[in-house]
């Protein structure tokens, strides 16, 4: 299991300061909508300058018509990030089109599909998708698997079922992890570190418990010691 720290602070300098505190660890860093829209390609380059071994997960959750998603994926691949994501609900054709377009890249980034956002509880998910999370998340994952993607973004509670439905090597990235039982905030389906391990998550994303800590590096070190 690997650790991904979310760079979700309100400005570029705060995020860079956080990344600088963690340079002794070759971990994943998540760059989301807020940071990328504000700080762009240059921010990714700055992170790589701090530690060339940082692996960047660009969390933009592409969702559009197939060709537009593939166009965006091609541009993302040119940024030098190691991973990005799309929405599985964009459909199998869209995911296949993305992967097909990326075949020209020798070292293409990993592509994951979002199954169900962890902000959904069971009621709100059913209102939109007309099905239960336990049923739909593995179905979305199977669509992504058949489309040739590398894995999915899901809650820790769906990870094991998704691997059963696809393949043990099909990656599961689980956001909103509260490693040692911290407050869940706006996330609904959160898990601690032990649960994520039991459910066979491959990459865990930790945000607030790291960047709100007095000593973020110490928290990261403790997480890594418990992986």
ABEGO torsion letter per residue (X at the ends): XBBBBBBABABAAAAAAAAAAAAABBBBBBBBAAAAAAAEAAAAAAAAAABAABBBBBBAGBBBBAAAAAAAAAAAAAAGBABBBBBAAAEAAAAAAAAAAAAABABBBBBBBBABBAABBAAAAAAAAGBBAAAAAAAAAAAAAAAGBAEBBBBAAAAAAAAAABBAABBBBBBGBBAAGBBAEABABBBBAAAAAAAGBABBBBBAAAAABABAAAAAAAAAAAX
